[in-house]
């Protein structure tokens, strides 16, 4: 049981470190998405993030802003939803 608890604690600490490292403009988008009801389903490292970065995967496409670039952000949908036109 202790291994499960310590692993969960390590994951929370790693997530907090990744969140703190986000540029302010991206943190604002993530915060807005969570406030709009979107959910964070994974924090991963590796593709498509730079080797030193993290990928924050949301359950749904962006809800809080238009699906377009601007304001210091380049928008690109990596996996379009099936059946969406």
C-alpha positions as CSV (number, residue, x, y, z in Angstrom):
1,X,0.0,0.0,0.0
2,X,2.8,2.4,0.8
3,X,4.3,2.0,-2.7
4,X,0.9,3.0,-4.2
5,X,0.7,6.0,-1.9
6,X,4.2,7.1,-2.5
7,X,3.8,6.7,-6.3
8,X,0.6,8.8,-6.3
9,X,2.5,11.4,-4.2
10,X,5.4,11.4,-6.7
11,X,2.9,11.9,-9.6
12,X,1.2,14.8,-7.9
13,X,4.6,16.5,-7.2
14,X,5.7,15.9,-10.8
15,X,2.4,17.4,-12.1
16,X,2.8,20.4,-9.9
17,X,6.3,21.0,-11.2
18,X,5.2,20.7,-14.8
19,X,2.3,23.1,-14.1
20,X,4.7,25.6,-12.5
21,X,7.0,25.4,-15.6
22,X,4.2,26.3,-18.1
23,X,4.5,29.7,-19.7
24,X,1.9,32.1,-18.3
25,X,-0.1,32.2,-21.5
26,X,-0.5,28.4,-21.6
27,X,-1.3,28.2,-17.9
28,X,-4.1,30.8,-18.5
29,X,-5.5,28.6,-21.3
30,X,-5.3,25.4,-19.1
31,X,-6.9,27.2,-16.1
32,X,-9.7,28.5,-18.4
33,X,-10.3,25.1,-19.8
34,X,-10.6,23.5,-16.4
35,X,-13.0,26.3,-15.3
36,X,-15.0,25.7,-18.5
37,X,-15.5,22.1,-17.5
38,X,-12.8,20.4,-19.5
39,X,-10.8,17.7,-17.7
40,X,-7.1,17.0,-17.6
41,X,-6.7,13.4,-18.5
42,X,-2.9,13.0,-18.7
43,X,0.4,14.8,-18.2
44,X,3.0,13.2,-20.4
45,X,6.6,13.7,-21.5
46,X,7.9,13.1,-24.9
47,X,6.2,13.5,-28.3
48,X,4.8,16.0,-29.1
49,X,6.5,18.0,-26.3
50,X,10.0,19.1,-26.6
51,X,12.4,16.7,-24.7
52,X,12.4,19.1,-21.8
53,X,8.7,19.8,-21.7
54,X,5.3,18.2,-20.9
55,X,2.1,17.6,-22.7
56,X,-1.2,18.3,-21.0
57,X,-3.9,16.3,-22.6
58,X,-7.5,17.5,-22.2
59,X,-10.6,15.3,-22.4
60,X,-12.3,17.6,-25.0
61,X,-11.2,20.1,-27.6
62,X,-10.8,23.7,-26.4
63,X,-13.9,25.2,-24.9
64,X,-12.7,28.5,-23.6
65,X,-11.3,30.1,-26.7
66,X,-11.6,29.9,-30.5
67,X,-9.7,27.1,-32.2
68,X,-7.2,29.5,-33.8
69,X,-3.8,30.9,-33.2
70,X,-3.2,34.3,-31.5
71,X,-2.3,35.9,-28.2
72,X,1.1,34.1,-28.2
73,X,-0.4,30.7,-28.9
74,X,-0.2,28.6,-32.1
75,X,-3.2,26.3,-32.3
76,X,-2.9,22.9,-34.0
77,X,-5.2,20.0,-33.5
78,X,-3.1,16.8,-33.4
79,X,-5.9,14.2,-33.4
80,X,-9.1,15.5,-34.9
81,X,-12.3,14.0,-33.6
82,X,-13.9,11.3,-35.7
83,X,-17.0,12.4,-37.5
84,X,-16.5,16.1,-36.8
85,X,-16.8,18.3,-39.9
